[in-house]
Amino acid sequence: MRDFESIIKELKSHLSSGKKKKVLDKDVADALEISQANFATIKRRNTTPYKNILEFCYKEELSCTKVFFE
């Protein structure tokens, strides 16, 4: 299973597909429907917001296996 940083990199990769601009942490926070302050706290504590990520994967029709394991 991937660590939090790897999961965020995968989410950024998905969000940037087809776009030429860099995806920032605030963009990931918005996509996961988490406030930027809460996302920063989660990142600092190195915890993973599984529920938010799973809901994002469902909405985007993104494989959870790709996000968490590959």
Rosetta constraint file for C-alpha pairs under 8 A:
AtomPair CA 1 CA 68 HARMONIC 5.80 0.50
AtomPair CA 1 CA 69 HARMONIC 4.85 0.50
AtomPair CA 1 CA 70 HARMONIC 8.00 0.50
AtomPair CA 2 CA 6 HARMONIC 5.86 0.50
AtomPair CA 2 CA 7 HARMONIC 6.30 0.50
AtomPair CA 2 CA 68 HARMONIC 5.54 0.50
AtomPair CA 2 CA 69 HARMONIC 5.75 0.50
AtomPair CA 2 CA 70 HARMONIC 7.80 0.50
AtomPair CA 3 CA 7 HARMONIC 6.36 0.50
AtomPair CA 4 CA 8 HARMONIC 6.22 0.50
AtomPair CA 4 CA 43 HARMONIC 7.64 0.50
AtomPair CA 4 CA 46 HARMONIC 6.30 0.50
AtomPair CA 4 CA 47 HARMONIC 6.75 0.50
AtomPair CA 4 CA 48 HARMONIC 5.82 0.50
AtomPair CA 5 CA 9 HARMONIC 6.25 0.50
AtomPair CA 6 CA 10 HARMONIC 6.27 0.50
AtomPair CA 7 CA 11 HARMONIC 6.27 0.50
AtomPair CA 7 CA 67 HARMONIC 5.87 0.50
AtomPair CA 7 CA 68 HARMONIC 6.29 0.50
AtomPair CA 8 CA 12 HARMONIC 6.07 0.50
AtomPair CA 8 CA 28 HARMONIC 7.60 0.50
AtomPair CA 9 CA 13 HARMONIC 6.09 0.50
AtomPair CA 10 CA 14 HARMONIC 6.28 0.50
AtomPair CA 10 CA 67 HARMONIC 6.03 0.50
AtomPair CA 11 CA 15 HARMONIC 6.14 0.50
AtomPair CA 11 CA 28 HARMONIC 7.07 0.50
AtomPair CA 11 CA 67 HARMONIC 7.17 0.50
AtomPair CA 12 CA 16 HARMONIC 6.01 0.50
AtomPair CA 12 CA 23 HARMONIC 5.86 0.50
AtomPair CA 12 CA 24 HARMONIC 7.57 0.50
AtomPair CA 12 CA 28 HARMONIC 6.66 0.50
AtomPair CA 13 CA 17 HARMONIC 6.27 0.50
AtomPair CA 15 CA 23 HARMONIC 6.99 0.50
AtomPair CA 15 CA 28 HARMONIC 7.87 0.50
AtomPair CA 16 CA 20 HARMONIC 7.13 0.50
AtomPair CA 16 CA 21 HARMONIC 7.11 0.50
AtomPair CA 16 CA 22 HARMONIC 6.93 0.50
AtomPair CA 16 CA 23 HARMONIC 6.06 0.50
AtomPair CA 23 CA 27 HARMONIC 6.10 0.50
AtomPair CA 23 CA 28 HARMONIC 7.51 0.50
AtomPair CA 24 CA 28 HARMONIC 6.68 0.50
AtomPair CA 25 CA 29 HARMONIC 6.15 0.50
AtomPair CA 25 CA 36 HARMONIC 7.85 0.50
AtomPair CA 25 CA 39 HARMONIC 7.99 0.50
AtomPair CA 26 CA 30 HARMONIC 6.13 0.50
AtomPair CA 26 CA 36 HARMONIC 5.75 0.50
AtomPair CA 27 CA 31 HARMONIC 6.15 0.50
AtomPair CA 28 CA 32 HARMONIC 6.12 0.50
AtomPair CA 29 CA 33 HARMONIC 5.98 0.50
AtomPair CA 29 CA 34 HARMONIC 4.98 0.50
AtomPair CA 29 CA 35 HARMONIC 6.15 0.50
AtomPair CA 29 CA 36 HARMONIC 5.77 0.50
AtomPair CA 29 CA 39 HARMONIC 5.95 0.50
AtomPair CA 30 CA 34 HARMONIC 5.98 0.50
AtomPair CA 30 CA 35 HARMONIC 6.97 0.50
AtomPair CA 30 CA 36 HARMONIC 7.60 0.50
AtomPair CA 31 CA 56 HARMONIC 7.02 0.50
AtomPair CA 32 CA 52 HARMONIC 5.42 0.50
AtomPair CA 32 CA 53 HARMONIC 6.27 0.50
AtomPair CA 32 CA 55 HARMONIC 7.85 0.50
AtomPair CA 32 CA 56 HARMONIC 5.99 0.50
AtomPair CA 33 CA 52 HARMONIC 7.20 0.50
AtomPair CA 34 CA 38 HARMONIC 6.37 0.50
AtomPair CA 34 CA 39 HARMONIC 6.19 0.50
AtomPair CA 34 CA 52 HARMONIC 7.94 0.50
AtomPair CA 35 CA 39 HARMONIC 6.13 0.50
AtomPair CA 36 CA 40 HARMONIC 6.15 0.50
AtomPair CA 37 CA 41 HARMONIC 6.34 0.50
AtomPair CA 38 CA 42 HARMONIC 6.16 0.50
AtomPair CA 39 CA 43 HARMONIC 6.04 0.50
AtomPair CA 40 CA 44 HARMONIC 6.06 0.50
AtomPair CA 41 CA 45 HARMONIC 6.13 0.50
AtomPair CA 42 CA 46 HARMONIC 5.93 0.50
AtomPair CA 42 CA 47 HARMONIC 5.44 0.50
AtomPair CA 42 CA 48 HARMONIC 6.95 0.50
AtomPair CA 42 CA 49 HARMONIC 7.62 0.50
AtomPair CA 43 CA 47 HARMONIC 6.55 0.50
AtomPair CA 43 CA 48 HARMONIC 7.99 0.50
AtomPair CA 49 CA 53 HARMONIC 6.31 0.50
AtomPair CA 50 CA 54 HARMONIC 5.98 0.50
AtomPair CA 51 CA 55 HARMONIC 6.16 0.50
AtomPair CA 52 CA 56 HARMONIC 6.14 0.50
AtomPair CA 53 CA 57 HARMONIC 6.14 0.50
AtomPair CA 54 CA 58 HARMONIC 6.20 0.50
AtomPair CA 54 CA 64 HARMONIC 6.86 0.50
AtomPair CA 55 CA 59 HARMONIC 6.27 0.50
AtomPair CA 56 CA 60 HARMONIC 6.09 0.50
AtomPair CA 57 CA 61 HARMONIC 5.64 0.50
AtomPair CA 57 CA 62 HARMONIC 4.63 0.50
AtomPair CA 57 CA 63 HARMONIC 6.46 0.50
AtomPair CA 57 CA 64 HARMONIC 6.24 0.50
AtomPair CA 58 CA 62 HARMONIC 6.45 0.50
AtomPair CA 62 CA 66 HARMONIC 7.75 0.50
AtomPair CA 63 CA 67 HARMONIC 6.70 0.50
AtomPair CA 64 CA 68 HARMONIC 6.01 0.50
AtomPair CA 65 CA 69 HARMONIC 5.32 0.50
AtomPair CA 65 CA 70 HARMONIC 6.62 0.50
AtomPair CA 66 CA 70 HARMONIC 5.02 0.50
